[in-house]
Amino acid sequence: MPRNRLVGWSIVLLLALTSVRCSPDHDIERGEITGVALEELVRLDFSDAPTLPSEGGIVAWNKSNGMVAFVDSRVPYEILLFSGNGGFEESLGGSGEGPGEYDRIEGMTFDQDGSLWVISRMGARVDVYAAGFELDRSFTLDRRVVKVRPLGEAPLVVVTTGQGGPGVELLRPEGSLEPLSMDLPQDADAELIAIATDGESRYWVTTPHEFGILAGDASGDGVWLRMDDPEWFGESYPSEVQEEFGEML
């Protein structure tokens, strides 16, 4: 998903035809890959919203009903919710340290069940809002989440950093982290680890220091696909994901 583009008091969300995911920055999902066509997903109307948008922010899109959650970089503690037609619905959160309050929201995603997962406190706290946007649960992690992608109802695929260096893990519904079998150097830059998912059951991960892709499913099972394997590119690796990772391989 590319970076947001401002048009008047609205934000136009563009959808890469090979992707249904959203991401704020430094990622494969920004639509800057040669040959990927873009189409307008939804135009967010801020005329009834409590704040007007700035140049940057974090976006999450609910594939099932088209709803969009947006956090502006100037108001990083407030979540604005928009309907599938782009109209403002309501806001969540606020500045503070209590349940449903934030200093700075670092990431968001909707899972397949429609729950909204919100990452804050430098990536160490996770709040989960149920489909009706009531705060369902909140937990603190012992590692920081740098990136998050949906994988069905749960788990989520996350890139984390902390003691021992970066990791790629499954974040389970109750808040536990399950490391995936990736041998990452301690000095690897977690921001450069790229994740793609189909939003339902399969994930693909690549890193700058390895010439291959870890492919797996929601069970946690995965296989390392080497670039020198002549069969994986056409058979194990879907064409839409080839598009997203093409520039990195």
Secondary structure as UniProt FT lines:
FT   STRAND          5..7
FT   TURN            8..9
FT   STRAND          10..16
FT   TURN            17..18
FT   TURN            28..29
FT   TURN            34..35
FT   STRAND          38..45
FT   TURN            47..48
FT   STRAND          57..61
FT   TURN            63..65
FT   STRAND          68..72
FT   TURN            73..74
FT   TURN            76..77
FT   STRAND          78..82
FT   TURN            84..85
FT   STRAND          88..93
FT   TURN            99..100
FT   STRAND          105..110
FT   TURN            112..113
FT   STRAND          116..120
FT   TURN            121..124
FT   STRAND          125..129
FT   TURN            131..132
FT   STRAND          135..140
FT   STRAND          144..151
FT   TURN            152..153
FT   STRAND          156..161
FT   TURN            163..164
FT   STRAND          167..171
FT   TURN            173..174
FT   STRAND          177..179
FT   TURN            186..187
FT   HELIX           190..192
FT   STRAND          194..197
FT   STRAND          202..206
FT   TURN            208..209
FT   STRAND          212..217
FT   TURN            218..219
FT   STRAND          222..226
FT   TURN            227..228
FT   TURN            230..231
FT   HELIX           232..235
FT   HELIX           239..245
FT   TURN            246..248
//
